[in-house]
Amino acid sequence: MTRAGSRGGVRLWDATVLTRVTLGFALLLSVWPLYWMVVIASRTVSDATAVPPPLLPGGNLGENISRALADDSAHLLVGLGNSFVVAGSVTVAVVLISTMAGFAFAKLRFRGRTVLLVSVLLTMMVPLQHVGVVPLYIMMIELDWTNTMQAVILPFLVNGFGIFLMRQYTLQAVPDELVEAARMDGASTWTVYWRVVLPAVRPGMAVLALLTFMQNWNEFLWPLIILRPDNPTIQVAIRGLSDTNYGSDYSMIFTGTLLSIVPLVIIFIAFGRQIVGGLMEGAVKS
Amino acid sequence: MTPKAAHGANRRPGIRARFDLKAMPYLLISPYFLLFAVFGLFPLGFTLWVSLHSWRLAGDKEFIGFDNYGFLLTNAGFWNATGNTLGMFVMATIPQLVLAILLANALNKRMRGRLLYRMGILLPMVTSVVAVAIVFSQLFSPQYGMVNWLLETVGLDPVQWQSEKLPSWLAISAMVDWRWTGYNAIIFLAAMQTIPRDLYEAAAIDGASPRRQFWQITVPQLRPVIIFVVFISTMGGMMLFAEPLMFGSGRYDGGAAGQFQTIGLYIIQAFRERNNYGLAAAAAWLLFMFILIVAAVNYLFTNRIRGDR
């Protein structure tokens, strides 16, 4: 499955000019809004509303960054820090929970395995954090957890997709003989998980970690509701920046927005191949 | 289905070994199910409970049966939000699916720099919904936006993207499609690469053109993935929230006349602005029902995709 791209050969027709033009246009559309973000973030306030619009980046990026970071309505630095904490914690926990459960569902036999696995798949389809927003909020008030990081982190540890992905990966990467051999040597289930399964599924863990981090970095509705504006995640922070300066200072808004995507762009450039591969692999299995 | 026979290696079934075989699997899956019970199942049931009450911020709660539902189902604002949500869902999803399949087909051709193209069309995924909405709201702003500038440059009238209903839907749909079309194209591409190549070879021998092969082999073979993508889009579309929020300058009302208020915005408006928890919970349950209905309808619809039409 992983080498799907290389066996293409015979049945793939050669790309026509039309194909190349189509793809080139799609690429332009994909990149343009991000490029536009850079253009406005590096220009002066009046450039941002100039007609005709500027098409090249300017030299004001540094100044705009310091203005955006200093803006009282946004708390961008706090937001960046909180988002690293939240997305990082969720990622570590989801990878652990998913590899454990994925191993159990792939390699262990126990009563009710099929029913439980199907129920995991069903939970993947229910938009819990959205339908359950009111009771989750009431719960957090009762626990006195409003405006805390655990309130933002815990609901997102429920991630059925991760279990699904890691189960598929374990099935494929860990041969039964390996597990049997370890058991012959007297290894307990936990030792098998820790010493045999985890090293073997490392590439799958990396893909799951990348996707989980990106998804949680971008989470918006729940942090917006549970956190105070002076203690935001980065998405809530740029929303604040945008609300306060909308219509008056696009350069600063776009600078904040640009800062908010920098970590993900770096991850994407560094691990793009794995992300594309992971997505394609997950898609085929479903 | 015989747990004991599964591991013949277990020669000395002491208490610890038995515990290890019998209980460890459940221990390994327990974190997920515990978290799901607390942060998934319980809130879902509790939403239903709250929705049957007149439940305000101050904590005065009174059981009122289905009154919240009765209010919503006769409330013009709620139906307006429902219509907007469905309208934008259709407006965003249909072009998105068509484009994604065509893009996937193009990406499936043999050419140099395939990874670059794949990464390029996936790039919007790194952008958060909030960031997308900020950039697009500016691009679509009536006075200084690049879209209206382009329209005027080619001699057309500028469009009031914010204040008119259909244009505002179009602008919001553009945000959704920009973020998701490439992602869906990659999913379709993955599925296309699993289609057995002899199908195409046989069709080619029969003299079927590439276009005919696309419609008679590729599209029918993609059916399960199309159903999957439509399902994901249904959930995303029905819960549309951040895009209309940011497009309306951060307000929950979805424009002066509610022209682009979605159910998602309606719920949070009832919750945050009116502090009416019961009403918000009832609207959330109705939304959940709508998602199930729309998903079922979509399933029946996409299920009809067949080879020979």
Chai-1 contact restraints between the chains, C-beta under 6 A:
chainA,res_idxA,chainB,res_idxB,connection_type,confidence,min_distance_angstrom,max_distance_angstrom,comment,restraint_id
A,A4,B,Q193,contact,1.0,0.0,6.0,A-B,restraint_1
A,R11,B,R197,contact,1.0,0.0,6.0,A-B,restraint_2
A,R11,B,Y200,contact,1.0,0.0,6.0,A-B,restraint_3
A,L12,B,R110,contact,1.0,0.0,6.0,A-B,restraint_4
A,W13,B,K109,contact,1.0,0.0,6.0,A-B,restraint_5
A,D14,B,R110,contact,1.0,0.0,6.0,A-B,restraint_6
A,A15,B,K109,contact,1.0,0.0,6.0,A-B,restraint_7
A,A15,B,M111,contact,1.0,0.0,6.0,A-B,restraint_8
A,T19,B,A106,contact,1.0,0.0,6.0,A-B,restraint_9
A,T19,B,K109,contact,1.0,0.0,6.0,A-B,restraint_10
A,T22,B,A106,contact,1.0,0.0,6.0,A-B,restraint_11
A,L23,B,A106,contact,1.0,0.0,6.0,A-B,restraint_12
A,L23,B,Y117,contact,1.0,0.0,6.0,A-B,restraint_13
A,A26,B,L103,contact,1.0,0.0,6.0,A-B,restraint_14
A,A26,B,I121,contact,1.0,0.0,6.0,A-B,restraint_15
A,L27,B,G120,contact,1.0,0.0,6.0,A-B,restraint_16
A,S30,B,G120,contact,1.0,0.0,6.0,A-B,restraint_17
A,S30,B,I121,contact,1.0,0.0,6.0,A-B,restraint_18
A,S30,B,L123,contact,1.0,0.0,6.0,A-B,restraint_19
A,S30,B,P124,contact,1.0,0.0,6.0,A-B,restraint_20
A,S30,B,G182,contact,1.0,0.0,6.0,A-B,restraint_21
A,P33,B,V135,contact,1.0,0.0,6.0,A-B,restraint_22
A,M37,B,V135,contact,1.0,0.0,6.0,A-B,restraint_23
A,T49,B,Y144,contact,1.0,0.0,6.0,A-B,restraint_24
A,P53,B,M146,contact,1.0,0.0,6.0,A-B,restraint_25
A,I97,B,P31,contact,1.0,0.0,6.0,A-B,restraint_26
A,I97,B,Y32,contact,1.0,0.0,6.0,A-B,restraint_27
A,M100,B,L28,contact,1.0,0.0,6.0,A-B,restraint_28
A,A101,B,I29,contact,1.0,0.0,6.0,A-B,restraint_29
A,A101,B,Y32,contact,1.0,0.0,6.0,A-B,restraint_30
A,A104,B,P25,contact,1.0,0.0,6.0,A-B,restraint_31
A,A104,B,L28,contact,1.0,0.0,6.0,A-B,restraint_32
A,A104,B,I29,contact,1.0,0.0,6.0,A-B,restraint_33
A,L108,B,P25,contact,1.0,0.0,6.0,A-B,restraint_34
A,R109,B,P3,contact,1.0,0.0,6.0,A-B,restraint_35
A,R109,B,A6,contact,1.0,0.0,6.0,A-B,restraint_36
A,F110,B,P25,contact,1.0,0.0,6.0,A-B,restraint_37
A,T123,B,F36,contact,1.0,0.0,6.0,A-B,restraint_38
A,P127,B,M235,contact,1.0,0.0,6.0,A-B,restraint_39
A,P127,B,M239,contact,1.0,0.0,6.0,A-B,restraint_40
A,L128,B,G40,contact,1.0,0.0,6.0,A-B,restraint_41
A,H130,B,M239,contact,1.0,0.0,6.0,A-B,restraint_42
A,V131,B,A284,contact,1.0,0.0,6.0,A-B,restraint_43
A,V131,B,F288,contact,1.0,0.0,6.0,A-B,restraint_44
A,G132,B,P43,contact,1.0,0.0,6.0,A-B,restraint_45
A,G132,B,L44,contact,1.0,0.0,6.0,A-B,restraint_46
A,G132,B,T47,contact,1.0,0.0,6.0,A-B,restraint_47
A,V134,B,V50,contact,1.0,0.0,6.0,A-B,restraint_48
A,V134,B,F271,contact,1.0,0.0,6.0,A-B,restraint_49
A,V134,B,Y277,contact,1.0,0.0,6.0,A-B,restraint_50
A,V134,B,A280,contact,1.0,0.0,6.0,A-B,restraint_51
A,V134,B,A281,contact,1.0,0.0,6.0,A-B,restraint_52
A,P135,B,P43,contact,1.0,0.0,6.0,A-B,restraint_53
A,P135,B,F46,contact,1.0,0.0,6.0,A-B,restraint_54
A,P135,B,T47,contact,1.0,0.0,6.0,A-B,restraint_55
A,L136,B,P43,contact,1.0,0.0,6.0,A-B,restraint_56
A,P155,B,F39,contact,1.0,0.0,6.0,A-B,restraint_57
A,L157,B,L35,contact,1.0,0.0,6.0,A-B,restraint_58
A,V158,B,L35,contact,1.0,0.0,6.0,A-B,restraint_59
A,V158,B,F36,contact,1.0,0.0,6.0,A-B,restraint_60
A,V158,B,F39,contact,1.0,0.0,6.0,A-B,restraint_61
A,V158,B,G40,contact,1.0,0.0,6.0,A-B,restraint_62
A,R183,B,H7,contact,1.0,0.0,6.0,A-B,restraint_63
A,R183,B,A9,contact,1.0,0.0,6.0,A-B,restraint_64
A,M184,B,A9,contact,1.0,0.0,6.0,A-B,restraint_65
A,S188,B,D20,contact,1.0,0.0,6.0,A-B,restraint_66
A,T189,B,D20,contact,1.0,0.0,6.0,A-B,restraint_67
A,T189,B,M24,contact,1.0,0.0,6.0,A-B,restraint_68
A,N218,B,S128,contact,1.0,0.0,6.0,A-B,restraint_69
A,F220,B,V130,contact,1.0,0.0,6.0,A-B,restraint_70
A,F220,B,A242,contact,1.0,0.0,6.0,A-B,restraint_71
A,L221,B,F241,contact,1.0,0.0,6.0,A-B,restraint_72
A,Q235,B,S128,contact,1.0,0.0,6.0,A-B,restraint_73
A,Q235,B,V130,contact,1.0,0.0,6.0,A-B,restraint_74
A,I238,B,V130,contact,1.0,0.0,6.0,A-B,restraint_75
A,R239,B,V130,contact,1.0,0.0,6.0,A-B,restraint_76
A,S242,B,I134,contact,1.0,0.0,6.0,A-B,restraint_77
A,D243,B,G250,contact,1.0,0.0,6.0,A-B,restraint_78
A,Y246,B,S249,contact,1.0,0.0,6.0,A-B,restraint_79
A,Y250,B,Q138,contact,1.0,0.0,6.0,A-B,restraint_80
A,T257,B,A131,contact,1.0,0.0,6.0,A-B,restraint_81
A,T257,B,I134,contact,1.0,0.0,6.0,A-B,restraint_82
A,S260,B,A131,contact,1.0,0.0,6.0,A-B,restraint_83
A,I261,B,V126,contact,1.0,0.0,6.0,A-B,restraint_84
A,I261,B,T127,contact,1.0,0.0,6.0,A-B,restraint_85
A,I261,B,A131,contact,1.0,0.0,6.0,A-B,restraint_86
A,L264,B,V126,contact,1.0,0.0,6.0,A-B,restraint_87
A,V265,B,V126,contact,1.0,0.0,6.0,A-B,restraint_88
A,F268,B,V126,contact,1.0,0.0,6.0,A-B,restraint_89
A,G272,B,M119,contact,1.0,0.0,6.0,A-B,restraint_90
A,V276,B,R118,contact,1.0,0.0,6.0,A-B,restraint_91
A,L279,B,I186,contact,1.0,0.0,6.0,A-B,restraint_92
A,M280,B,A190,contact,1.0,0.0,6.0,A-B,restraint_93
A,A283,B,I187,contact,1.0,0.0,6.0,A-B,restraint_94
A,A283,B,A190,contact,1.0,0.0,6.0,A-B,restraint_95
A,V284,B,A190,contact,1.0,0.0,6.0,A-B,restraint_96
A,V284,B,T194,contact,1.0,0.0,6.0,A-B,restraint_97
A,S286,B,F228,contact,1.0,0.0,6.0,A-B,restraint_98
